[in-house]
Amino acid sequence: MEIYHINLRYSGSQSLYIITALVESVQGVKIQHMRFTSNGTNFIGLLIVQTSNTLQFQSVLKLMKSSKVCYLVEGYGHQLLENYIGN
């Protein structure tokens, strides 16, 4: 299983349930951790998801970007994060 991080921003008028349902609608994807903070009328968040392969993660990103529920969706893998931090 691989761990991926998704940074996103969404409107406060949207339900968090919609976002979690989108992510978990891809078979084999599980949300490990969520952290959201309010930024005025919007929420900025981090989702940590676990998938068995990269294709599932790419499917999640494509689904979230096309849904118009979230904007500023960025995703990266655990290996990229370690390289960025320098561990």
C-alpha positions as CSV (number, residue, x, y, z in Angstrom):
1,M,0.0,0.0,0.0
2,E,1.2,3.5,-0.9
3,I,0.5,6.7,1.0
4,Y,-0.4,9.9,-0.9
5,H,-1.1,13.5,0.1
6,I,-3.7,15.7,-1.4
7,N,-3.8,19.5,-0.7
8,L,-7.1,21.1,-1.6
9,R,-9.3,24.1,-1.0
10,Y,-13.1,24.0,-1.1
11,S,-16.0,26.4,-0.4
12,G,-17.5,26.4,3.1
13,S,-20.9,26.0,1.5
14,Q,-19.9,22.4,0.4
15,S,-20.3,19.4,2.7
16,L,-17.1,17.6,3.8
17,Y,-19.1,14.4,3.1
18,I,-19.1,15.1,-0.6
19,I,-15.3,15.3,-0.6
20,T,-14.8,12.1,1.4
21,A,-17.4,10.3,-0.7
22,L,-15.6,11.3,-3.9
23,V,-12.3,10.0,-2.6
24,E,-13.6,6.7,-1.3
25,S,-15.7,6.1,-4.5
26,V,-12.5,4.9,-6.1
27,Q,-12.2,1.2,-5.3
28,G,-9.3,0.5,-3.0
29,V,-8.7,4.0,-1.7
30,K,-9.0,4.8,2.0
31,I,-8.6,8.1,3.8
32,Q,-6.0,7.8,6.6
33,H,-6.1,11.4,7.9
34,M,-7.8,14.7,7.3
35,R,-7.0,18.2,8.5
36,F,-8.9,21.2,7.4
37,T,-8.7,24.8,8.6
38,S,-11.0,27.7,7.9
39,N,-9.7,30.6,5.7
40,G,-12.6,33.0,5.6
41,T,-15.5,31.4,3.6
42,N,-13.2,28.7,2.3
43,F,-11.5,25.7,3.8
44,I,-7.9,24.6,3.2
45,G,-7.2,21.0,3.8
46,L,-4.9,18.0,3.7
47,L,-6.0,14.5,2.9
48,I,-3.7,11.6,3.4
49,V,-5.0,8.6,1.4
50,Q,-3.8,5.0,1.1
51,T,-4.0,3.2,-2.2
52,S,-2.6,0.0,-3.7
53,N,-1.2,1.7,-6.8
54,T,-0.6,5.0,-8.5
55,L,-3.4,4.6,-11.0
56,Q,-6.0,4.7,-8.2
57,F,-4.4,7.9,-6.8
58,Q,-4.5,9.5,-10.3
59,S,-8.1,8.5,-10.6
60,V,-8.9,10.3,-7.3
61,L,-7.2,13.5,-8.4
62,K,-8.9,13.5,-11.8
63,L,-12.3,12.9,-10.1
64,M,-11.8,15.7,-7.6
65,K,-10.6,18.2,-10.2
66,S,-13.5,17.4,-12.6
67,S,-16.2,17.5,-9.9
68,K,-16.0,21.3,-9.4
69,V,-16.5,20.7,-5.6
70,C,-12.8,21.4,-4.9
71,Y,-10.3,23.7,-6.4
72,L,-6.5,24.0,-6.1
73,V,-6.2,20.2,-5.9
74,E,-2.6,19.1,-5.7
75,G,-1.4,15.6,-5.0
76,Y,2.0,14.0,-4.3
77,G,3.3,10.7,-3.1
78,H,5.1,9.9,0.1
79,Q,8.4,9.3,-1.7
80,L,8.2,12.8,-3.2
81,L,7.4,14.3,0.2
82,E,10.5,12.6,1.7
83,N,12.7,13.9,-1.1
84,Y,11.3,17.4,-0.7
85,I,11.8,17.5,3.1
86,G,15.2,15.9,2.8
87,N,14.9,12.8,5.0
